[in-house]
Amino acid sequence: MKTTNRLFITFFLVLTVAAVQAKTAREHLDAFYNRIQTMQAGFIQTRFDENGKPLQTSEGVFALQRPGKFRFEYTKPYKQLYVADGGKIWNYDPDLEQVIVKSIDSALGDTPALLLSGKQPLENDFIIQPLKHEGTGLQWLELLPKERESSFKSVRLAFSDKGLRLMEVVDMLGQTTRLQFRNVKVNTPLSGELFSFTAPKGVDVIDGQ
């Protein structure tokens, strides 16, 4: 499950349930880049096997500040923390007493969230196409990575008139990780301390470059 989190890192972060009016899913996606600077939310993450059977559910909170800064914190069923400060990404696992640190540039291939942080157009890294899901009442987009060595197959985004409602990442084994947002706040001032990380004493720090 923790490996899945590293892949997913909530693809989440840079998208939002922002209250914007748009007619198509693509317009919702574009509206995020034009309007959202900060975001806070809780999330429920569910992982499914290749047959759609639920495997595990996690909960947590996250905060985002564009460009390139986020805090993604799992609280249930175990604790794990990801912090991006604009230059590096820190992954702290309290159970292992271990921190893995990477530069943002070296982590791009493993972290879809960074590709959506607003630093470059999505078309640089993804093929973006609409999807039809009958009976859902939502508008869907699929993002297919152009990089052949990507660690995931696709990302699917579902929008209502109020913005993003669901996000799904499909990995190379056919397993799907779904993220649902709750208690979303956008464009509110955030403390810089949220995006700063100092390794606790006695914890191993590993260079993941």
ZAGUKOL-404343 format. One line per field, with one value per residue: residue number from 1; x, y, z of N, C-alpha, C in turn. Coordinates in steps of 0.05 Angstrom, whole numbers, plus 5000, padded with zeros to 4 digits. Each point is the difference from the previous one (the first is absolute). Layout:
BEGIN
seq	c(NUM/...)
nc1	c(X/...)
nc2	c(Y/...)
nc3	c(Z/...)
cac1	c(X/...)
cac2	c(Y/...)
cac3	c(Z/...)
cc1	c(X/...)
cc2	c(Y/...)
cc3	c(Z/...)
// end
This chain:
BEGIN
seq	c(1/2/3/4/5/6/7/8/9/10/11/12/13/14/15/16/17/18/19/20/21/22/23/24/25/26/27/28/29/30/31/32/33/34/35/36/37/38/39/40/41/42/43/44/45/46/47/48/49/50/51/52/53/54/55/56/57/58/59/60/61/62/63/64/65/66/67/68/69/70/71/72/73/74/75/76/77/78/79/80/81/82/83/84/85/86/87/88/89/90/91/92/93/94/95/96/97/98/99/100/101/102/103/104/105/106/107/108/109/110/111/112/113/114/115/116/117/118/119/120/121/122/123/124/125/126/127/128/129/130/131/132/133/134/135/136/137/138/139/140/141/142/143/144/145/146/147/148/149/150/151/152/153/154/155/156/157/158/159/160/161/162/163/164/165/166/167/168/169/170/171/172/173/174/175/176/177/178/179/180/181/182/183/184/185/186/187/188/189/190/191/192/193/194/195/196/197/198/199/200/201/202/203/204/205/206/207/208/209)
nc1	c(5016/5022/5006/4975/5003/5024/4987/4980/5011/4982/5008/4987/5023/5005/4982/4975/4985/5014/4986/5003/4991/4995/5000/5026/5008/5007/4977/4990/5014/4993/4975/5008/5012/4976/4988/5011/5005/4981/5004/4978/5004/4979/5009/4986/5019/4991/5012/4998/4995/5012/4986/5009/5013/4986/5024/5000/4992/5008/5008/4996/5019/4994/5022/4992/5023/4987/5022/4996/4981/5004/4979/5008/4981/5009/4975/4986/5006/5018/5021/4999/5023/4989/5024/4989/5025/4995/5017/4990/4999/4987/5008/4984/5012/4982/4986/5011/4992/4988/5017/4985/5022/4985/5014/4986/5022/5013/4980/5004/5016/5005/4998/4977/4998/5026/4991/4984/5024/4996/5022/4985/4994/4976/4996/5018/4984/4977/4987/4985/4982/4976/4985/4986/4987/4985/4981/5024/4990/5023/5018/5011/5025/5015/5020/5012/5018/5014/5011/5014/5018/4977/4996/4985/4977/4983/4989/4979/4989/4983/4985/4990/4977/5005/5009/5025/4989/5011/5020/5008/5019/5006/5010/5025/4990/4989/5013/4978/5010/4978/4999/4987/4991/5006/4981/4995/5024/4994/5025/5005/5009/5024/5006/5022/4994/4977/5016/5005/5022/5001/5019/4983/5009/5022/4988/5000/5018/4984/5022/4976/5020)
nc2	c(4976/4999/4979/4992/5006/4989/4981/4998/5000/4990/4993/4998/5004/4998/4982/5008/5001/5016/5021/4988/5017/4976/4999/4999/4974/5004/5013/4980/4983/5014/4999/4975/4998/5009/4983/4976/5013/4996/4978/4994/4975/4985/4975/4984/4982/4989/4977/4996/4974/4984/4987/5021/4980/5013/5011/5026/5012/5024/5015/5025/5018/5020/5013/5019/5007/5011/4995/4974/5010/4979/4993/4975/4999/4975/4996/4987/4974/5014/5009/5019/5013/5016/5012/5018/5010/4990/4987/4990/4973/5002/4975/5006/4977/5008/4981/5008/5022/5008/5016/5001/5011/5013/5007/5022/5009/4987/5013/5015/4980/5003/5026/4989/5003/4995/4982/5001/5006/5001/4984/4981/5005/4991/5014/5012/4990/5010/4978/5021/4983/5007/4993/4979/5009/4981/5017/5012/5014/4989/5019/4983/5001/4992/4997/4998/4990/5020/5002/4984/5011/5012/5006/5013/4986/5009/5024/4994/5021/5002/5016/5015/5013/4987/4984/4994/4976/4988/4985/4988/4985/4992/4980/4992/4994/5023/5006/5007/5024/5001/5025/5003/5024/5013/5018/5006/5012/5020/5007/4985/5020/4990/4988/5013/4997/5002/5017/4999/4986/4991/4983/4984/5005/4988/5015/4978/5016/4992/5003/5007/5016)
nc3	c(5000/5015/4985/5002/5025/4998/4987/5017/5024/5003/4974/5020/5011/4975/5004/4995/5021/4985/5010/4977/4983/4990/4974/4999/5001/4975/4998/5014/4985/4978/5011/5007/4977/4993/5017/5001/5022/5017/5014/5015/5008/5007/5003/4984/5005/4978/5006/4974/5000/4983/5019/5012/5013/5019/5002/5000/5022/4992/5021/4994/5001/4985/4993/4984/4991/4980/4985/4999/5016/5015/5015/5000/5019/5001/5009/4981/5003/4987/5012/4982/4994/4981/4997/4984/5000/4976/5015/5023/4999/5023/5003/5021/5007/5019/4988/4977/5012/4978/4988/4978/4990/4983/4980/4997/4988/5019/5013/4978/4994/5026/4995/4992/5027/4998/4984/5021/5008/4973/5002/4987/4974/5006/4978/5015/5019/4992/4991/4995/5009/4990/5021/4992/5022/4990/5006/4997/4981/4993/4996/4982/5010/4980/5016/4977/5017/4990/5024/4984/5015/4995/5025/4983/4996/5019/4997/5016/4989/5021/4984/5019/5002/5022/4980/5007/4994/4980/5009/4978/5012/4976/5016/4998/5024/4992/5022/5012/5002/5016/4994/5023/4993/5023/5008/4975/5004/4984/4992/5021/5016/4993/5023/4998/5025/4986/4987/5026/4997/5025/4993/5014/5024/4992/4981/4986/4989/4980/4986/4990/4995)
cac1	c(4984/5017/5011/4978/4999/5022/4992/4976/5004/4976/4995/4983/5008/4998/4974/4984/4971/4995/4974/5003/4980/5013/4982/5013/5020/5025/4997/5005/5029/5013/4993/5017/5026/4996/4987/5007/5028/5003/4978/5001/4978/5003/4996/4997/5013/4993/5015/4985/5016/4995/4972/4983/4995/5014/5022/5006/4992/5017/4989/5020/4996/5022/5000/5014/5005/5013/5007/5020/5002/4977/5003/4981/5004/4982/4996/4988/5003/5027/5010/5021/5000/5015/5001/5016/5005/5007/5026/5004/4977/5007/4981/5007/4985/5006/5003/5026/5018/5015/4993/5013/4998/5007/4995/4975/5006/5005/4976/4978/4990/4986/4981/4982/4992/5019/4995/4976/5005/4998/5026/5001/4974/4995/5004/5029/5004/4976/4980/4975/4977/4975/4990/4971/4991/4971/4985/5014/4995/5025/5015/5025/5023/5021/5027/5019/5028/5016/5024/4996/5009/4984/4993/4971/4988/4983/4986/4973/4989/4971/4991/4972/5000/5015/5028/5009/4988/5015/5025/5008/5025/5002/5028/5008/4989/4971/4986/4990/4999/4980/5001/4976/5005/4980/5007/5020/5002/5018/5009/5002/5028/5011/5026/5023/5009/4988/5016/5028/5004/5026/4999/5002/5025/5002/4988/5018/4993/5011/5000/4986/5006)
cac2	c(5024/5024/5004/5013/5028/5014/5004/5017/5025/5012/5014/5018/5025/5024/5004/5009/5001/5029/5006/5015/4992/4992/4983/4975/4992/5013/5028/4998/4996/5025/5020/4997/5014/5029/5011/4988/5004/4983/4981/4983/4981/4973/4982/4971/4986/4972/4985/4977/4982/5002/4992/5020/4994/5018/4988/5015/5028/5018/5027/5020/5028/5012/5028/5006/5028/5000/4975/4980/4994/4986/4983/4978/4985/4977/4998/4974/4985/5004/5027/5004/5028/5010/5029/5011/5027/5015/4991/4973/4985/4984/4979/4991/4977/4997/4972/4992/5020/5005/5022/4999/5027/5002/5026/4999/4992/4971/4985/5005/4976/4984/5017/5015/5026/5021/5007/5017/5022/5026/5010/4998/4991/4971/4987/4992/4974/4982/5002/5005/4993/4996/4973/4998/4982/5003/4998/5010/5029/5014/5002/4986/5003/4981/5010/4978/5010/4996/4986/4971/4988/5010/4980/4996/4999/5022/5014/5008/5022/5003/5027/5010/5029/5013/4995/4972/4984/4975/4997/4972/4994/4971/4994/4981/4974/5001/5008/5028/5015/5021/5021/5016/5024/5010/5024/5014/5029/5009/5028/5011/5002/4976/5004/4989/4977/4975/4990/4998/4974/4995/4972/4996/4989/4971/4989/4997/5016/4987/5015/4984/5010)
cac3	c(5000/5001/4973/4985/5009/4988/4972/4997/5016/4994/4975/5016/5012/4985/4990/5022/4998/4999/4990/4975/4980/4975/4985/4994/5020/4993/5010/5029/5004/4994/5020/5023/4996/4999/5024/5026/5010/5024/5005/5023/5000/5010/4978/5004/4978/4998/4980/4989/4983/4971/4996/5012/5027/5019/5015/5024/5001/5017/5003/5007/4993/4984/4994/4975/4993/4974/4987/5009/5029/5011/5024/4996/5025/5006/5029/5005/5025/5010/4995/4980/4992/4977/5000/4978/5007/4976/4990/5008/5011/5024/5006/5027/5009/5028/5008/4992/5010/4976/4982/4973/4988/4972/4987/4984/4973/4998/5008/4982/4988/5020/5015/4982/5011/4992/4972/5000/5019/4987/4990/4972/4989/5002/4974/4998/5012/4998/4979/5015/4984/5015/5004/5004/5021/4999/5025/5024/5004/5001/4976/5005/4983/5004/4994/4993/5000/4976/5007/5000/5025/5022/5020/5000/4973/4994/5021/4992/5017/4998/5009/5000/4995/5022/4998/5001/5021/5002/4985/5000/4987/4993/4999/4979/5006/4995/5025/4999/5025/4997/5020/5003/5015/5018/5016/4984/5001/4980/5000/5027/5007/5013/5013/4986/5016/4989/4977/5009/5014/5013/5009/5029/5010/5000/4976/4977/4976/4977/4975/4980/4973)
cc1	c(5017/5013/4980/4999/5022/4994/4979/5005/4977/5001/4981/5005/4994/4973/4981/4970/4992/4973/5003/4979/5015/4982/5012/5021/5026/5000/5004/5029/5015/4994/5017/5026/4997/4991/5011/5029/5005/4976/5006/4976/5007/4996/4995/5012/4993/5016/4984/5019/4991/4971/4981/4993/5016/5021/5005/4991/5017/4986/5023/4992/5023/4996/5018/5005/5016/5020/5019/5001/4975/5007/4978/5004/4978/4998/4988/5004/5028/5008/5022/4997/5016/4999/5018/5003/5007/5026/5004/4973/5010/4978/5008/4981/5007/5005/5028/5022/5020/4989/5014/4996/5009/4997/4975/5006/5003/4975/4977/4987/4983/4977/4983/4992/5018/4995/4975/5003/5000/5026/5002/4973/4997/5006/5029/5004/4977/4986/4973/4976/4975/4993/4970/4994/4970/4988/5014/4993/5025/5013/5028/5021/5020/5027/5018/5028/5014/5025/4996/5007/4985/4992/4969/4990/4984/4989/4973/4989/4971/4992/4970/5001/5016/5030/5006/4987/5015/5025/5008/5026/5002/5030/5006/4989/4970/4985/4994/5000/4982/5002/4974/5007/4978/5010/5022/4998/5021/5006/4999/5030/5009/5027/5023/5011/4988/5018/5030/5003/5028/4998/5003/5027/4999/4988/5021/4991/5015/4997/4989/5005/5006)
cc2	c(5025/5005/5014/5030/5016/5006/5021/5028/5019/5013/5023/5029/5024/5005/5005/4998/5030/5005/5018/4990/4994/4979/4972/4993/5015/5029/5001/4998/5026/5022/4998/5016/5030/5012/4991/5005/4983/4982/4985/4981/4975/4981/4972/4987/4970/4987/4975/4982/5002/4991/5019/4994/5018/4985/5014/5029/5015/5027/5019/5028/5010/5030/5005/5030/4999/5024/4983/4995/4985/4985/4979/4981/4979/4998/4972/4982/5002/5029/5001/5028/5005/5031/5009/5030/5018/4991/4970/4988/4982/4979/4988/4977/4995/4971/4990/5018/5008/5023/4996/5028/4999/5029/4998/4991/4970/4984/5003/4974/4983/5015/5015/5027/5022/5009/5018/5024/5027/5010/4998/4989/4970/4985/4992/4972/4980/5004/5002/4995/4996/4971/5001/4980/5004/4998/5011/5029/5016/5001/4991/5008/4977/5012/4976/5011/4994/4984/4970/4987/5011/4977/4996/5001/5024/5013/5009/5021/5003/5026/5002/5030/5015/4994/4970/4985/4974/5001/4971/4997/4970/4994/4978/4972/5000/5007/5030/5012/5024/5020/5016/5023/5007/5024/5016/5031/5009/5030/5013/5001/4975/5007/4987/4975/4974/4987/4999/4974/4999/4972/4998/4988/4969/4986/4998/5017/4988/5017/4983/5009/4977)
cc3	c(5000/4973/4983/5007/4986/4971/4998/5010/4994/4975/5006/4998/4983/4988/5024/4995/5000/4988/4976/4980/4973/4987/4995/5021/4994/5010/5030/5006/4995/5021/5025/4997/5000/5027/5027/5007/5025/5003/5025/4998/5015/4976/5010/4975/5001/4977/4992/4984/4971/4993/5013/5029/5019/5016/5027/4997/5019/5002/5007/4993/4982/4997/4975/4997/4973/4998/5017/5030/5009/5025/4998/5023/5004/5031/5008/4975/5011/4992/4979/4990/4976/5001/4976/5006/4976/4988/5005/5009/5022/5005/5027/5008/5030/5008/4994/5012/4977/4984/4974/4988/4971/4990/4983/4972/4997/5007/4981/4989/5019/5014/4981/5010/4991/4971/4998/5018/4987/4989/4970/4990/5002/4974/4996/5008/4996/4974/5015/4982/5017/5002/5003/5022/5003/5029/5024/5006/5002/4973/5005/4979/5006/4992/4997/4999/4973/5005/5001/5026/5024/5019/5002/4971/4992/5025/4989/5020/4994/5012/5001/4995/5022/4999/5001/5023/5005/4984/5002/4985/4996/4997/4979/5005/4996/5025/4999/5028/4996/5024/5000/5019/5019/5015/4986/5004/4980/5003/5027/5008/5015/5012/4984/5015/4990/4979/5007/5016/5012/5011/5030/5007/5000/4976/4978/4976/4976/4975/4978/4972/4981)
// end
